[in-house]
Amino acid sequence: MKAQSKAQQQAAGAALSAKRGETRVSELEGASREMYETMTEEELEEMASTDHDDLPDKAS
């Protein structure tokens, strides 16, 4: 699944970092915390790797 906005892509990147143990889970908030708890590492990687050049800042 591709990210729908830059904010979603960034949240997925933060969740992926925590999933890999690079950052603390306690530092996650909101959408990134929910993504961490509900998505697999592969799903997060796909969403975080979305090219963000043509994405809106926030989804409508």
Stockholm file with secondary structure:
# STOCKHOLM 1.0

chainA/1-60         MKAQSKAQQQAAGAALSAKRGETRVSELEGASREMYETMTEEELEEMASTDHDDLPDKAS
#=GR chainA/1-60 SS CCCSSHHHHHHHHHHHHHHTTSSCGGGCCHHHHHHHHHSCHHHHHHHHTSCCTTCCSSCC
#=GC SS_cons        CCCSSHHHHHHHHHHHHHHTTSSCGGGCCHHHHHHHHHSCHHHHHHHHTSCCTTCCSSCC
//
